Amino acid sequence: MSENIAVLGLGLMGTALAETLLAAGHRVTVWNRSAAKADPLTAKGATGAATAAEAVASASLVIVCVLDYQAAREILDGADLAGRTVLNLTNGRPAEARDTGRLVAERGGDYLDGGIMAVPQMIGGPGALILYSGSPAAFDRYEDALKPLAEPRYLGEDPGLAPLYDLAMLTGMYGQIAGFLEAAALIASEKRPVREFTETLLVPWLHAMASAQPRLAEEVESGDYATEVSNLEVNRVGVANLVIAFEEQGVRPDLLLPMKELIDRRVARGHGAEGLSGLIEELR
Ligand SMILES: NC(=O)c1ccc[n+]([C@@H]2O[C@H](COP(=O)([O-])OP(=O)(O)OC[C@H]3O[C@@H](n4cnc5c(N)ncnc54)[C@H](OP(=O)(O)O)[C@@H]3O)[C@@H](O)[C@H]2O)c1
């Protein structure tokens, strides 16, 4: 079913969203603070709006994708939200999503929050995922319209859930990139080919290691950190050795040091027999 959709914010991501919705046959009205960014979209059939409020008035589904929540809220100021659904795809925090959800509800609108797990080039293609949370009725109503953007995953009524899961997934990614950077620096310290190492050894190894994470997650949920794989005392010695090796190779172990500190602390508290999942107790 073709919907009237407004897209507010035409940066790299907003433009990709508007283009994909247009290509899927929706009636799309666009607005951006710097008006010129709307031109390529109006050339493709979108309707340009002079103000954000005018774009909102044209649509039943209002998608906002700007720099941050403060900008998103400023844009919605003064717009008539009654009877419309606001879907905020701006990256933010759970508390910001909950506040924005309350504000939209006070003004008579339905609120959905979203976390885009893709870069703009992936929108509308395979592998793109968008996490949603907020009004279940709004998600039911617009799920089909939103499907062309990315695989939708609805997490629940609390609008804070999409940013919570988004941030958790980004956290996993940053940890992986940190490991990659330290590993690459170690390989490069001997002028060995980093790309070959990454493709043939590191990535397959990380895949194999990642498959153990559901077991770690089970231990986190149960609070039973007993291990038959490798305990923290063994890891303490292993990571201490790693850090010395880095120093010998002339590479800074900066991204590894917080992990070493965590393991040392947990062992010092008498938990050396636990597995790595026990480290979560030091983070809570
Ligand atoms: N790019 C990605 O890979 C990616 C992936 C996932 C999520 N996201 C999220 O998507 C959102 C947009 O990212 P993007 O990549 O599209 O960024 P971008 O290309 O830098 O665009 C930023 C957008 O925000 C607008 N904006 C900034 N401050 C504003 C204000 N005070 N009032 C009104 N509009 C304002 C800009 O308007 P002007 O054009 O007038 O400056 C522009 O439309 C961010 O929250 C980002 O975290 C991006």
The ligand as an SDF file (V2000), in Angstrom:
LIG
                    3D

 48 52  0  0  0  0  0  0  0  0999 V2000
   25.7100    7.3580    7.8620 N   0  0  0  0  0  0  0  0  0  0  0  0
   25.6500    6.1940    8.4760 C   0  0  0  0  0  0  0  0  0  0  0  0
   26.3540    5.2430    8.1490 O   0  0  0  0  0  0  0  0  0  0  0  0
   24.6360    5.9970    9.5910 C   0  0  0  0  0  0  0  0  0  0  0  0
   24.3600    4.6940   10.0330 C   0  0  0  0  0  0  0  0  0  0  0  0
   23.4230    4.5040   11.0560 C   0  0  0  0  0  0  0  0  0  0  0  0
   22.8250    5.6030   11.6390 C   0  0  0  0  0  0  0  0  0  0  0  0
   23.1140    6.8660   11.2020 N   0  0  0  0  0  0  0  0  0  0  0  0
   22.4750    7.9970   11.8730 C   0  0  0  0  0  0  0  0  0  0  0  0
   21.6790    8.7460   10.9700 O   0  0  0  0  0  0  0  0  0  0  0  0
   21.6750   10.1110   11.3890 C   0  0  0  0  0  0  0  0  0  0  0  0
   22.0300   10.9950   10.1990 C   0  0  0  0  0  0  0  0  0  0  0  0
   23.3210   10.6070    9.7480 O   0  0  0  0  0  0  0  0  0  0  0  0
   23.8800   11.0000    8.3270 P   0  0  0  0  0  0  0  0  0  0  0  0
   24.9500   10.0380    8.0040 O   0  0  0  0  0  0  0  0  0  0  0  0
   22.7840   11.2410    7.3700 O   0  0  0  0  0  0  0  0  0  0  0  0
   24.5820   12.4150    8.6880 O   0  0  0  0  0  0  0  0  0  0  0  0
   24.8800   13.6550    7.7360 P   0  0  0  0  0  0  0  0  0  0  0  0
   25.0700   13.2390    6.3330 O   0  0  0  0  0  0  0  0  0  0  0  0
   25.9710   14.4240    8.4150 O   0  0  0  0  0  0  0  0  0  0  0  0
   23.5330   14.4970    7.8240 O   0  0  0  0  0  0  0  0  0  0  0  0
   23.1590   15.1470    9.0140 C   0  0  0  0  0  0  0  0  0  0  0  0
   21.7650   15.6990    8.8230 C   0  0  0  0  0  0  0  0  0  0  0  0
   21.3560   16.3410   10.0330 O   0  0  0  0  0  0  0  0  0  0  0  0
   20.9210   17.6500    9.7120 C   0  0  0  0  0  0  0  0  0  0  0  0
   21.0960   18.5180   10.8710 N   0  0  0  0  0  0  0  0  0  0  0  0
   22.1790   18.6030   11.6840 C   0  0  0  0  0  0  0  0  0  0  0  0
   21.9610   19.4940   12.6620 N   0  0  0  0  0  0  0  0  0  0  0  0
   20.7070   19.9940   12.4420 C   0  0  0  0  0  0  0  0  0  0  0  0
   19.9070   20.9550   13.1110 C   0  0  0  0  0  0  0  0  0  0  0  0
   20.3460   21.5640   14.2210 N   0  0  0  0  0  0  0  0  0  0  0  0
   18.6730   21.2130   12.6190 N   0  0  0  0  0  0  0  0  0  0  0  0
   18.2280   20.5900   11.5000 C   0  0  0  0  0  0  0  0  0  0  0  0
   18.9370   19.6600   10.8260 N   0  0  0  0  0  0  0  0  0  0  0  0
   20.1700   19.3690   11.2960 C   0  0  0  0  0  0  0  0  0  0  0  0
   21.7610   18.0600    8.5330 C   0  0  0  0  0  0  0  0  0  0  0  0
   21.1850   19.1650    7.8830 O   0  0  0  0  0  0  0  0  0  0  0  0
   22.1060   20.0770    6.9090 P   0  0  0  0  0  0  0  0  0  0  0  0
   22.1790   19.3350    5.6130 O   0  0  0  0  0  0  0  0  0  0  0  0
   21.3590   21.3520    6.8380 O   0  0  0  0  0  0  0  0  0  0  0  0
   23.4370   20.2150    7.5820 O   0  0  0  0  0  0  0  0  0  0  0  0
   21.6840   16.7620    7.7130 C   0  0  0  0  0  0  0  0  0  0  0  0
   20.4260   16.6410    7.0910 O   0  0  0  0  0  0  0  0  0  0  0  0
   22.6520   10.2400   12.5540 C   0  0  0  0  0  0  0  0  0  0  0  0
   21.9670   10.1880   13.7690 O   0  0  0  0  0  0  0  0  0  0  0  0
   23.5150    9.0030   12.3820 C   0  0  0  0  0  0  0  0  0  0  0  0
   24.1120    8.5760   13.6030 O   0  0  0  0  0  0  0  0  0  0  0  0
   23.9960    7.0880   10.1810 C   0  0  0  0  0  0  0  0  0  0  0  0
  1  2  1  0
  2  3  2  0
  2  4  1  0
  4  5  1  0
  4 48  2  0
  5  6  2  0
  6  7  1  0
  7  8  2  0
  8  9  1  0
  8 48  1  0
  9 10  1  0
  9 46  1  0
 10 11  1  0
 11 12  1  0
 11 44  1  0
 12 13  1  0
 13 14  1  0
 14 15  2  0
 14 16  1  0
 14 17  1  0
 17 18  1  0
 18 19  2  0
 18 20  1  0
 18 21  1  0
 21 22  1  0
 22 23  1  0
 23 24  1  0
 23 42  1  0
 24 25  1  0
 25 26  1  0
 25 36  1  0
 26 27  1  0
 26 35  1  0
 27 28  2  0
 28 29  1  0
 29 30  1  0
 29 35  2  0
 30 31  1  0
 30 32  2  0
 32 33  1  0
 33 34  2  0
 34 35  1  0
 36 37  1  0
 36 42  1  0
 37 38  1  0
 38 39  2  0
 38 40  1  0
 38 41  1  0
 42 43  1  0
 44 45  1  0
 44 46  1  0
 46 47  1  0
M  CHG  2   8   1  16  -1
M  END
$$$$
